[in-house]
């Protein structure tokens, strides 16, 4: 059985942070969270893009998504696969996971 250790990060962009090109409102939604394959794929399916056009062992999945209806801020979330069965993931493993989640062809 495969075991994954995953980090989920967030960034919140308001008009001021967009103008200066950086945001201070960022952090971890969860860190070093252990999950199985089914849960990881469901998390990846919420993502819309990958961090790189060529997948490497450092590529992560991201979603440029929710907009706060009150203040217009945008929240981006990213899934970083830290390890698979205690080992750093390879580019090939990440490609297979991203494909299973529908992020690549």
C-alpha positions as CSV (number, residue, x, y, z in Angstrom):
1,X,0.0,0.0,0.0
2,X,1.3,3.4,-0.9
3,X,1.6,6.1,1.8
4,X,2.0,9.8,0.9
5,X,3.2,12.7,3.0
6,X,1.8,15.9,1.7
7,X,1.8,19.6,2.3
8,X,-1.0,21.9,1.3
9,X,-0.2,25.6,1.1
10,X,-2.3,28.7,0.5
11,X,-1.7,32.3,-0.7
12,X,-4.3,35.1,-0.4
13,X,-4.0,37.9,-2.9
14,X,-5.8,41.2,-2.4
15,X,-5.6,44.3,-4.6
16,X,-2.7,45.7,-2.6
17,X,-0.6,42.5,-2.8
18,X,-1.3,42.2,-6.5
19,X,0.0,45.8,-7.0
20,X,3.3,45.1,-5.2
21,X,3.6,41.6,-6.6
22,X,3.9,39.7,-3.4
23,X,1.7,38.6,-0.5
24,X,2.4,38.2,3.2
25,X,-0.8,36.2,3.7
26,X,0.5,32.7,3.0
27,X,1.1,29.5,4.9
28,X,0.2,25.9,5.4
29,X,-3.3,24.6,5.4
30,X,-1.7,21.3,6.6
31,X,1.9,20.2,6.8
32,X,3.4,16.6,6.7
33,X,-0.1,15.1,6.4
34,X,-0.1,11.4,5.8
35,X,-2.7,10.1,3.3
36,X,-3.5,7.2,1.1
37,X,-3.7,7.2,-2.7
38,X,-7.5,7.7,-2.9
39,X,-7.4,10.8,-0.7
40,X,-4.4,12.3,-2.5
41,X,-6.1,11.9,-5.9
42,X,-9.2,13.6,-4.6
43,X,-7.0,16.5,-3.4
44,X,-5.2,16.7,-6.7
45,X,-8.5,16.8,-8.6
46,X,-9.3,20.1,-6.9
47,X,-6.2,21.6,-8.6
48,X,-6.2,23.2,-12.1
49,X,-2.6,23.6,-13.0
50,X,0.9,22.3,-12.4
51,X,3.8,24.5,-11.3
52,X,6.0,23.5,-14.3
53,X,5.3,22.6,-17.9
54,X,8.0,19.9,-17.6
55,X,7.3,17.7,-14.6
56,X,10.3,17.2,-12.3
57,X,10.6,15.8,-8.8
58,X,9.9,19.4,-7.5
59,X,6.6,20.0,-9.4
60,X,3.5,20.7,-7.4
61,X,-0.2,21.1,-8.3
62,X,-2.1,24.3,-7.7
63,X,-5.5,25.8,-8.0
64,X,-6.1,29.5,-8.8
65,X,-9.5,29.6,-7.5
66,X,-11.7,31.0,-4.8
67,X,-12.6,34.6,-4.8
68,X,-13.9,36.2,-1.6
69,X,-17.2,37.9,-2.5
70,X,-16.8,40.6,0.2
71,X,-13.3,41.9,-0.3
72,X,-12.4,40.5,-3.8
73,X,-9.3,38.7,-2.6
74,X,-8.2,35.5,-4.4
75,X,-7.0,32.4,-2.6
76,X,-4.6,30.0,-4.4
77,X,-3.9,26.5,-2.9
78,X,-1.1,24.1,-3.8
79,X,-0.5,20.4,-3.1
80,X,3.2,19.5,-2.6
81,X,3.9,15.7,-2.5
82,X,6.8,15.5,0.0
83,X,7.3,11.7,0.1
84,X,6.0,8.4,-1.2
85,X,6.5,5.5,1.3
86,X,9.1,7.7,3.0
87,X,11.1,8.5,-0.1
88,X,11.2,11.7,-2.2
89,X,9.0,11.3,-5.2
90,X,10.5,10.9,-8.6
91,X,9.4,12.8,-11.7
92,X,8.0,9.6,-13.1
93,X,5.9,9.0,-10.0
94,X,4.6,12.5,-10.0
95,X,3.7,12.3,-13.7
96,X,1.6,9.1,-13.0
97,X,-0.2,10.8,-10.0
98,X,-0.9,14.0,-12.0
99,X,-2.2,11.9,-14.9
100,X,-4.5,9.9,-12.6
101,X,-5.9,13.1,-11.2
102,X,-6.5,14.5,-14.8
103,X,-3.9,17.2,-14.6
104,X,-1.9,15.9,-17.6
105,X,-2.5,13.7,-20.6
